Amino acid sequence: MEMTTSAGGVVFRVRNSRPEVLLIRDLSYDDWFLPKGHVESDESLEGAALREIEEETGLTDLEIVKYLGDFERSVESGELKKEKYFLVRQTSDDTPRIEQGQNWEIKWFGKGELPVFYIDGQEKIVRDSWDIIETLTK
């Protein structure tokens, strides 16, 4: 079984005095996901996470705050994926934009508004990091 490594982020901001996280949804499905993608052979995990977030959301003014953790999952193709996530702060008021050619929706969510996630491990990472996000945004 082939193993690949992906990196991504829980991107957060403060809006109207409350923290929000950024999620993406393929319009063909109801479930949401975090921005992430494959780590290239010549880049760091942090670099891959920031590149993938920029490619998928258009956001560039970002700061990695801390490493949140990882998990492994199998996909239908038989590939084993190791996904690594960072907590990432948006440092400007830039508006996310959809990656060209993608049939996606991008939306900010507060803690009580979190939707169903496509990948359970991503939902766990977001929910487990919420206390950190709230502490950083006070």
C-alpha positions as CSV (number, residue, x, y, z in Angstrom):
1,M,0.0,0.0,0.0
2,E,1.4,3.4,-1.0
3,M,1.7,6.0,1.7
4,T,1.5,9.7,0.9
5,T,1.8,12.8,3.2
6,S,-0.4,15.8,3.0
7,A,-0.3,19.0,5.0
8,G,-3.0,21.6,5.7
9,G,-4.4,24.0,8.2
10,V,-7.1,25.0,10.5
11,V,-7.3,28.6,9.3
12,F,-8.9,31.0,11.8
13,R,-9.8,34.6,12.1
14,V,-11.8,36.9,14.5
15,R,-15.0,38.4,13.2
16,N,-17.4,40.4,15.3
17,S,-15.3,39.5,18.4
18,R,-15.7,35.7,17.8
19,P,-13.3,33.2,16.3
20,E,-14.2,31.5,13.0
21,V,-12.5,28.7,11.0
22,L,-12.4,28.4,7.2
23,L,-13.8,25.3,5.5
24,I,-14.3,24.2,1.9
25,R,-17.1,22.2,0.4
26,D,-17.3,20.5,-3.0
27,L,-20.7,21.7,-4.3
28,S,-21.4,18.1,-5.4
29,Y,-21.5,17.0,-1.8
30,D,-22.8,18.2,1.6
31,D,-19.7,17.6,3.7
32,W,-17.0,20.2,4.4
33,F,-13.2,19.8,4.6
34,L,-10.0,21.7,5.6
35,P,-7.6,23.0,3.0
36,K,-4.7,20.5,2.5
37,G,-2.7,18.7,-0.1
38,H,0.3,16.7,-1.0
39,V,3.8,17.6,0.3
40,E,6.2,18.0,-2.5
41,S,9.6,16.4,-2.2
42,D,11.5,19.7,-1.9
43,E,9.3,21.4,0.7
44,S,8.7,21.5,4.4
45,L,5.4,20.5,6.0
46,E,4.8,24.1,6.9
47,G,5.6,25.3,3.4
48,A,3.3,22.7,1.9
49,A,0.5,23.6,4.3
50,L,0.7,27.3,3.4
51,R,1.0,26.6,-0.3
52,E,-2.0,24.4,-0.3
53,I,-4.1,26.9,1.7
54,E,-3.1,29.6,-0.7
55,E,-3.9,27.4,-3.8
56,E,-7.3,26.3,-2.4
57,T,-8.5,29.5,-0.8
58,G,-6.5,32.4,-2.3
59,L,-5.4,33.5,1.1
60,T,-1.7,34.6,1.4
61,D,-1.5,36.7,4.6
62,L,-1.2,33.7,6.9
63,E,0.9,32.8,10.0
64,I,1.5,29.3,11.3
65,V,0.8,29.3,15.1
66,K,1.5,25.7,16.0
67,Y,1.4,22.1,14.9
68,L,-1.9,20.5,15.8
69,G,-1.2,16.8,15.0
70,D,-1.9,14.2,12.3
71,F,-3.8,11.1,11.5
72,E,-3.8,8.4,8.9
73,R,-6.6,7.2,6.7
74,S,-7.2,4.9,3.8
75,V,-8.8,6.1,0.6
76,E,-10.8,4.1,-2.0
77,S,-7.8,3.8,-4.3
78,G,-6.0,1.8,-1.6
79,E,-3.6,4.6,-0.8
80,L,-2.8,5.3,2.8
81,K,-2.7,9.0,3.6
82,K,-0.9,10.7,6.5
83,E,-2.4,14.1,7.0
84,K,-0.6,16.7,9.1
85,Y,-2.3,19.9,10.3
86,F,-1.2,23.3,11.6
87,L,-3.2,26.0,13.3
88,V,-3.0,29.0,10.9
89,R,-4.0,32.6,11.7
90,Q,-5.3,34.9,8.9
91,T,-3.4,38.1,9.4
92,S,-5.4,40.4,7.0
93,D,-9.0,40.9,6.0
94,D,-8.5,39.3,2.6
95,T,-11.6,37.5,1.2
96,P,-11.0,33.8,0.3
97,R,-11.5,33.0,-3.4
98,I,-12.1,29.6,-5.0
99,E,-9.3,27.8,-6.8
100,Q,-9.7,28.1,-10.5
101,G,-11.6,25.2,-12.0
102,Q,-13.0,24.0,-8.7
103,N,-16.7,23.6,-8.0
104,W,-16.4,24.7,-4.4
105,E,-17.8,26.9,-1.7
106,I,-15.6,28.5,0.9
107,K,-17.1,29.7,4.2
108,W,-16.2,30.8,7.7
109,F,-17.8,29.0,10.7
110,G,-18.1,29.8,14.4
111,K,-17.8,27.0,17.0
112,G,-21.5,26.4,17.3
113,E,-22.0,26.5,13.5
114,L,-19.5,23.7,12.5
115,P,-21.0,21.5,9.8
116,V,-20.6,17.8,9.0
117,F,-17.0,17.1,7.9
118,Y,-16.1,14.8,5.0
119,I,-13.1,13.4,7.0
120,D,-13.7,12.6,10.7
121,G,-10.0,13.2,11.6
122,Q,-10.3,16.8,10.4
123,E,-13.4,17.4,12.5
124,K,-11.6,16.0,15.5
125,I,-8.6,18.3,14.9
126,V,-10.9,21.4,14.5
127,R,-12.9,20.6,17.6
128,D,-9.8,19.7,19.7
129,S,-8.1,23.0,18.7
130,W,-11.0,25.3,19.5
131,D,-9.8,26.1,23.1
132,I,-6.5,27.2,21.7
133,I,-8.2,29.3,19.0
134,E,-10.4,31.0,21.7
135,T,-7.3,31.7,23.9
136,L,-5.4,33.2,21.0
137,T,-8.3,35.5,20.0
138,K,-9.1,37.0,23.4
